[in-house]
């Protein structure tokens, strides 16, 4: 049978100082902060999916007191990081064989990894390898084969042995083709016009200029844009659609020649007097959101002003950013009451898009409307009575408002009631209600799991008391040594708290009197 060596050697117990140093080292060795790792498996949801996870193996092995190397086991399901902002991301997911680092949170983040929202850690573990996040990109001596470089010299994209996407290649090709075709078209058109003019008239090239911003030839010559020229005459002839009237003295800045109705005379009017309203209609739903126009929109008789406003100025949706009762604490101890006639306050963004006097505040738990038709001018004082709970529960309050598009939006505020857990030292082997409440330490908790610090007390037992409704603790571990501490099976005591509420408590007593200070890990 092979020998197994631990971390203790001959020197660790020579003196009290050495023993304490060894215990501190053992405690610190259980803390995981940052370790180099290698990726052994990658689990992603595809390019368009959310961030995935990797399985990693730690590259710094464990070591016994005689120098034996002990590899770590694989850590599974470690989230990795993408460079992202909002719904945009640079997707560069890890590959098997990559090396990087795992950083470990100081609290249990398992719930956060699943929900992404704030909350209470489900366990009391700290600096644990189960709470790691992978940070990659440290592939030593492996030069990149593909890259995007952004520096003072500009932006450089190199696909290496890979390829640019079909869309990227198509857009690049289209731009080059468009410039080439436009240049050839302009050159051909100018030459053709010059030849046509020279063949039809006996002109000297030096006596006139032709300025054509945009034109296309489709059999006949048509001009899209404005033809800039000098009119060498005083009237528009009847043969050219005019009346022969002399309009030379009626022009000026922002004045135009128009024929308001068919067959009417030409006149000169300010351009602002013209009714040139263009309306847009399209019953086909838009396939994607563009600016302020949502996907699925249709249009009926929309002016250009309305279209541009909708496109360039998206609707700013109002939301609540906070909502609570002024001066109210949470959690409360069972039996405590919420302040009478509570004053509610809140804050919003984009308040100009909230319909006036549409705010409603309700007690959701009691299905009661507290106030309605309230203006968006917090705080709001109420005459709502007190709320008292005689069990571990909660009360949920809700605020609702309506935006200028007739959509409702809400926020909630919750007050929790919890039982108190008591612990401390006592020489008695049979505690009563008053003895439990008088123990030196207590706090509001939703369960008994946790760490409990006990002071040194000569010839006394370690006592832990919690409501029987929380279940029954079965494990008592000395956090300093890792050894189990013997505790008797619990007995029940009906305990009345400071607010006059009574419930059955489990009372745990250490099997032996323990004089020293210690911290118990209870589960």
HULINLIN-V970701 format. One record per backbone hydrogen bond with DSSP energy under -1.0 kcal/mol. CO is the residue of the C=O (numbers start at 1). NH is the residue of the N-H. Records with the same first field share a line. If there is no record, write none. Layout:
CO->NH / NH
This chain:
6->65
11->14
15->19
16->20
17->21
18->22
19->23
20->24
21->25
22->26
23->27
24->28
25->29
27->30
28->31
33->104
35->102
36->59
37->100
38->57
39->97
41->55
43->53
46->49
52->80
53->43
54->78
55->40 / 41
56->75
57->38
62->70
64->67
68->64
70->62
75->56
78->54
79->134
83->90
85->88
88->85
95->98
98->39
99->138
100->37
101->135
102->35
103->133
109->113
111->115
112->116
127->32
128->131
131->105
133->103
135->101
138->140
139->142
147->158
149->156
151->154
154->151
156->149
158->147
159->162
165->169
166->170
167->171
168->172
169->173
170->174
171->175
172->176
173->177
174->178
175->179
176->180
177->181
178->182
179->183
180->184
181->185
182->186
183->187
184->188
185->189
186->190
187->191
188->192
189->193
190->194
191->195
192->196
193->197
194->198
195->199
196->200
197->201
201->203
204->207
216->222
218->220
220->218
222->216
231->233
234->247
236->244
237->240 / 242
238->241
247->250
252->255
254->271
256->269
258->267
261->264
267->258
269->256
270->273
271->274
274->276
280->302
282->299
286->296
290->293
293->290
294->297
297->286
299->282
302->280
303->307
304->308
305->309
306->310
307->311
308->312
309->313
311->292
319->349
322->347
324->345
325->328
332->418
333->336
343->326
344->380
345->324
347->321 / 322
349->319
350->353
351->354
353->404
359->374
360->400
361->370 / 371
362->398
363->368
368->363
371->361
374->359
375->377
380->344
384->341
387->338
389->335
393->417
395->415
396->364 / 365
397->413
398->362
399->411
400->360
401->409
402->355
403->406
407->403
409->401
411->399
413->397
415->395
416->332
418->334
419->445
421->443
422->465
423->441
424->463
426->461
432->436
433->437
434->438
436->439
441->423
443->421
450->522
452->520
454->518
460->514
461->426
462->510
463->424
464->508
465->422
466->506
467->470
468->471
475->523
476->485
477->521
478->482
483->478
486->511
491->507
493->505
495->503
497->500
501->497
503->495
504->468
505->493
506->466
507->491
508->464
509->488
515->457
518->454
519->479
520->452
521->477
522->450
